[in-house]
Amino acid sequence: RKEVEQDPGPFNVPEGATVAFNCTYSNSASQSFFWYRQDCRKEPKLLMSVYSSGNEDGRFTAQLNRASQYISLLIRDSKLSDSATYLCVVNRNYQLIWGAGTKLIIKP
Amino acid sequence: GAVVSQHPSRVICKSGTSVKIECRSLDFQATTMFWYRQFPKQSLMLMATSNEGSKATYEQGVEKDKFLINHASLTLSTLTVTSAHPEDSSFYICSAIEGRTNTEAFFGQGTRLTVV
């Protein structure tokens, strides 16, 4: 079993829909958590850090449940420009552990 | 945000030659740098983790004698692909974290290596 697991995808959703990404991690010693976005043939870019209290940035909401070792990302009112691969990342003792990513395709 | 500069962005080399890729943190001191490889339509694969002043830790299946990593200073890490073969053609990306107060990872722009 991988240390960080994400939905396999791809997700094909219509523009304007709400999309939810799920991620689980197996090591309870994990310390910090992030969502990254990667466009085709580009380097990943940080989308948001994830905090236990939950955090929101515009249309994006991230949640962390340490007890369940579960991380989520919600995108509301999805745009065509949201099409990308979304990567869940866990930091454990400064080792970044990456999920395989979930590809999102927004259709007009 | 912090900037990580990776150079070159593209390189084409002949089979059997060596290629060096540089990764620099421009406005912060990177205690840890990571090197990744990404084949088309696949996820990032961690190759190795390097801490300044110490030997890199390689992931299983990555040949340390083929992929030489040097992290001699807090702002520079290099990856040298030795005796490159066509199967080494890939997208190589570095990332760096400051580590002491900030665990956010900043990425270089990536290097597309083509071995002919």
Interface residues (C-beta under 8 A of the other chain):
Chain A: Q31 S32 F34 Q38 R41 K42 E43 P44 K45 L46 S49 T85 L87 V89 N91 Y94 Q95 L96 W98 G99 A100 G101
Chain B: G1 T31 T32 F34 S43 L44 L46 T49 F91 I93 S95 I97 G99 T103 E104 A105 F106 F107 G108 Q109 G110
